């Protein structure tokens, strides 16, 4: 098991080590794309994370808000990874709400103007 370092660690390495991304290159790409922010600021993959920092991640179509408790450089198991941060993200929407949303049939093509107007009306635009 890798011991926590509590020193500064690269943000891409930390996001990978706490199992937010499968590979470190995926984490670095997410940082470059602006999907990972450190203390509400866009940063580079080499930016340092220290305990007490807030990391905001846009992943799987929802925001994940993490507070860094300990820093680690190497990937660890999921139970150990969960001890390295405090999750402040809101709970995901209930599955009933997602299932009740209208969907177009697969292969139905693009919406017509009439369909688009109905969608805009439904969304309150």
N, C-alpha and C positions, 0 to 999 in steps of 0.2 A: 504494500500500500504506500502511496506517495504521501509524504507529510505535508501539511499546509505550510506555506512559506510566510504568509502575512506581509510579504514585501510586494513591491510593484510587479505586475505581470501584464504582458500585452493583452489588449482587449479581445483580439481574435483567439488567442490561445486560451484565455479564461472561458470564453463562450463555448469553445470546443471542449474544454476540460470538464465543464459542468453539464455537458451533454445537451446543449441547446442546438448544436449542429453536429452532423455525422463526421465531417472532416474539417480540419483547420482551414483548408482553402475555401470551403463553403462559408465558414465564419468570416474569413477575410473579405470574401466577395460581398457578403451582406453588409459589412462595415463600409466598404467602398461605395456600395449602392445607397447608403444612408438608412438602412433598415435597423442598424444598431446605433444607439446614441448613448453617450456617456454624460450624465448630469445635464440632460436636455440639449446637448450640443453634438453636432455631427463631428466625427473624429476620423483619424486614419487608423488602419489596423495595428500600427505600432504604438498607439497611445497606451499609456499605463493605467491600470486599474488598481486601486488600493481599497482596503476595507473601509466601508462607510459610503462608497460611491453608489450612485443609482444608475443602473443600466436599463434602457428601454429598448425592447426588441419587437419588431414587427415580424411575426412568423405565423404561418398558417391562417392568414386573414384575421389576426387579432393581435392586440398589444400585450406584451409580457413585461411587467415592471418588476425588476429585481433589485434588491439591495445587497451589495457585496458584504459578506460576513468574513470569509477567509479567501485568500487567493491560492490557487494551485496551478502548477504548470503542466502537469501530466493528467491525462484522462483517467477518471476513476469510475467506479460502479455507481449506479443510480442512487442507492441509499446514501452513499458518502457525498455524492454531488449535491444532493438536496440540503445537506448541512452547510454548504458553502455560500448559500444565499437565502434571503427571505423574500418570498414571493408576495408582492403587493398588487398583483394584477386583479382586475375584476373577474368574477366568475364568468364562464362562457354562457351564451344564451341557451335557454332550454331547447332540447331537441324537438319538442312539440312546436315551438315557434318557427324553427328552421323548416320543419316538415310542412307547415301550413303555408309557407310562401309559395306563390304561384310560379310555375316553371313551364317553359315551352318544351314541347316534345322534341327529342333529339332528332336532328335531320329535318326539322320543319323549315329551315332556312332563316333568313333575316326577317325581323318584324316589319310589317307593312307600316305605312304612315298612320293608319288607323290604330294598329296595335301600339305604336310608339306613343300616340296621343293618350291612349288608355293607360299605358304604363306611367306616363308623366302625371296624369290626373291622379292615379293611385298613389304616387310618391309625393303628391302635393306641390308639384311644380307648375 
